[in-house]
Amino acid sequence: LIEVPHGETKEACERAVRTFMTTGSHFVTNADWGCHDDVHKAWITAEVDSKQDALNILPPAFRKDATVVLLANFSPQDFAENIDQHKD
């Protein structure tokens, strides 16, 4: 999951969308944007090999503020096996 914050003003929202559009990033058309609910972030789920690959999807200006989260699904059986990987 890639989360990309941007400023809360109308200009900041327009700049964020315009930057994604002008850099040819498909992020803008595949992302979910929270601006209409006053959460000035965008999210996209992407299958990549590393967190760096996830960041590379973004225009350089947004990489430093982005958050990349590795998501996992657990079945009841998987949970018991994978809980040992939990970081305390």
SESE-806949 format. One record per residue (C-alpha): residue number from 1; residue in one letter; x, y, z. Coordinates in steps of 0.25 Angstrom, whole numbers, m for minus. Last residue first. Example, Ala and Ser with C-alpha at 12.3 -4.5 7.8 and 13.67 -1.06 7.14 Angstrom:
2
REC,2,s,55,m4,29
REC,1,a,49,m18,31
This chain:
88
REC,88,d,31,m26,77
REC,87,k,32,m29,62
REC,86,h,22,m40,58
REC,85,q,29,m52,50
REC,84,d,24,m62,61
REC,83,i,10,m58,57
REC,82,n,12,m64,44
REC,81,e,9,m79,47
REC,80,a,m3,m76,56
REC,79,f,m9,m66,46
REC,78,d,m7,m75,34
REC,77,q,m16,m85,39
REC,76,p,m27,m75,42
REC,75,s,m25,m69,28
REC,74,f,m16,m57,28
REC,73,n,m15,m46,17
REC,72,a,m3,m38,16
REC,71,l,0,m23,13
REC,70,l,14,m17,13
REC,69,v,13,m2,16
REC,68,v,19,9,8
REC,67,t,18,23,13
REC,66,a,21,35,4
REC,65,d,27,48,9
REC,64,k,41,46,3
REC,63,r,35,40,m10
REC,62,f,25,52,m14
REC,61,a,35,61,m22
REC,60,p,41,49,m29
REC,59,p,28,45,m36
REC,58,l,23,32,m30
REC,57,i,25,18,m36
REC,56,n,39,18,m31
REC,55,l,34,18,m17
REC,54,a,28,4,m19
REC,53,d,40,m1,m25
REC,52,q,48,4,m13
REC,51,k,38,m3,m4
REC,50,s,42,m16,m11
REC,49,d,37,m26,m21
REC,48,v,24,m19,m26
REC,47,e,9,m22,m26
REC,46,a,2,m9,m24
REC,45,t,m9,m3,m15
REC,44,i,m11,11,m17
REC,43,w,m14,22,m7
REC,42,a,m16,37,m8
REC,41,k,m15,47,4
REC,40,h,m22,60,7
REC,39,v,m32,55,17
REC,38,d,m43,66,16
REC,37,d,m54,56,12
REC,36,h,m53,61,m3
REC,35,c,m38,60,m2
REC,34,g,m37,45,1
REC,33,w,m32,41,m12
REC,32,d,m32,26,m17
REC,31,a,m21,24,m27
REC,30,n,m22,17,m41
REC,29,t,m24,29,m50
REC,28,v,m14,38,m42
REC,27,f,m4,26,m40
REC,26,h,m3,24,m55
REC,25,s,9,33,m55
REC,24,g,11,41,m68
REC,23,t,19,51,m61
REC,22,t,9,62,m65
REC,21,m,m3,55,m58
REC,20,f,4,52,m45
REC,19,t,9,66,m44
REC,18,r,m5,72,m48
REC,17,v,m12,63,m37
REC,16,a,m2,68,m26
REC,15,r,m2,82,m31
REC,14,e,m18,83,m31
REC,13,c,m18,77,m17
REC,12,a,m8,87,m12
REC,11,e,m15,99,m19
REC,10,k,m28,95,m12
REC,9,t,m21,95,1
REC,8,e,m19,83,10
REC,7,g,m4,80,6
REC,6,h,m1,66,0
REC,5,p,0,52,6
REC,4,v,4,39,m2
REC,3,e,1,26,3
REC,2,i,6,13,m4
REC,1,l,0,0,0
